[in-house]
């Protein structure tokens, strides 16, 4: 806007430098830097947990940074609410759009700033007209009077964009907007994004799909482990270069799996399909083997695990354990057959946070502990003590409430609860998410030990070093399909990351 | 975007979608209309059984007068419910402000009636503010907070009133005349209720603030992300509910003349029932104060009509229960059907 003063170059639209954010002892962002210019589409890439979302939430006013600089058009800003960020001209479109389902599309766009007459009465006609104009400009056809309920994700995103445009947002941030879109919808979104760029807005596009980044963006910033790595014009980089920057560490030796004798197949999954979630999933886990299931968040890994365990339904395919087919939708039968599932979100799915450690540890085996239908505290404590000491759960007493334990100790309790069922196959989803380095190593040692005793382990992990260090075999999923199966000796960060971001048939750089 | 072929195809989905939308809007309006229809049927049935139910000066007056005070409380309740909260303390607030009304007339002889109205409304609003502040800042579910204040406010009432009571003889004649007086065959209380209903109905439908109540109830997390001032809105909702219960308290005193420490006990359930019967979703974001008001009229009119229709006392509460459950089931069925239709409309596209 200040083009009339050419002697001083206009400051960048948005500038973050060395921004720090931590949650208690967990540092989510060590040193985040980002610079957005008007009239440009900027890509932000990084592995899961690299700190992208934290950075975005600071810009959106959801989080407050602990340190570092944040400037908007050259002026220091410090948002304490989303309203402030919005007022400053920043619009964020989250992965999951946030609309009011009961209200009409038009109301969703204009909520809180509807056109009003001098009596404060909302001018519905004007509002509707504006909404229609917006949709026309964005080249989409959505009935402005219908409720937001039941809209496709793509249409919901269009409404979020319409909101941003009607606000005249100068900075538009899109957090993985294409994750749930079909090809046509992506094209439509990109056309809109380009026209917004050409109007002089600054866009930030977060994505895991390199082909899209190369097709759409002008510049790319790579983050790793909560810190800035590099910013490069898109024309001067390649997929390989970006992957190297994203992974860029050599910690494979940190997680050594001890050699174990690999025996008969225990778990055999064949042709498992649930339309729109995962397709034709076939793999096996053998005794003594750790199979890593890698891929990006949303690739459908946890969904496969849940279907195998019987929590979620599937349409076709079969799950066999030790040669016997397991019935669908029956987690109780899966447990009694010898499968255990340690879920991804231990606070929500793994633990009863309000209950004691003892009660959590004995939860799955409660029926074995019961005498005439009654479980005594004594029986519970005896069973719990065994597992608490074997896993070295650090707590003063078994009566400690599970919710007050540290992440690492909570994870041990969840593990202990499932190991108490003496499973033959353990499915573990993100075994070390959000726990400290020391406990991480303990969990890895434990998994390795269990495999050594002949257990088959399916480990879902978004942390590449973990997968590479622990797994005998790596399966990579992308968008609901297994795109690669790589042996331990051949697995590298690059080929796993490549399989996670490219369709199986594609060759490197096809879209660059 | 497509080739400019002169084909009528691209027009079709737009027309279809609009048709779906129209049908949905019709369903919304039909929800309130359905309650109104039920009310008319009840009145006709009772009148056929006993013509005095409608065609006597007392019958006509009671038909309008009896629900008027509840309508005010139900309007306040609807505002709170629409934000996905609930106010269970309204009965206790009504009781306290009813007793306050009596005390003011006794302790300050000659106090202007208008001043008493203002005092009771402000007092109710303050009690509502306590609810709102606890819900908005302490982030405790409204159900728990207002259950607590239901007992706390009633406790204060018992402490303050003791075995004392306000009698009609303590109150000025002009004030009591408000409770039973009429303007052109319409009771004054009813006129007050209708004015409040029209004003609040207009605000809820046509102002930014009014629509924000719906947005917050529809998805509180989205409202936060959107940058709406959720805390402020919640405070306003609870203060409105409290103030309306305060106003209802003054009118209660004017109408009945006697107030003891148990005035308004149990009204919170009638208010929630009225709103739910009138199509206000307990899960927020849906419904209107008009629906709640008509629901309140239906609730109390059914109560009066059942004895006339010869239905034993025993069954009368059960009928109210059936009505509430029926309304919730109906809303649920309508919501599921609507969702299915909206998704179908999307896939036609």
Interface residues (C-beta under 8 A of the other chain):
Chain A: X60 X61 X62 X81 X82 X83 X84 X85 X86 X87 X94 X98 X99 X100 X101 X102 X103 X107 X111 X112 X113 X114 X116 X120 X121 X122 X139 X141 X143 X145 X146 X147 X149 X150 X151 X152 X155
Chain B: X1 X13 X14 X17 X18 X20 X21 X24 X25 X206 X207 X208 X211 X212 X214 X215 X217 X218 X219 X221 X222 X223 X224 X225 X226 X227 X228 X229 X285 X286 X338 X339 X341 X342 X343 X345 X346 X349
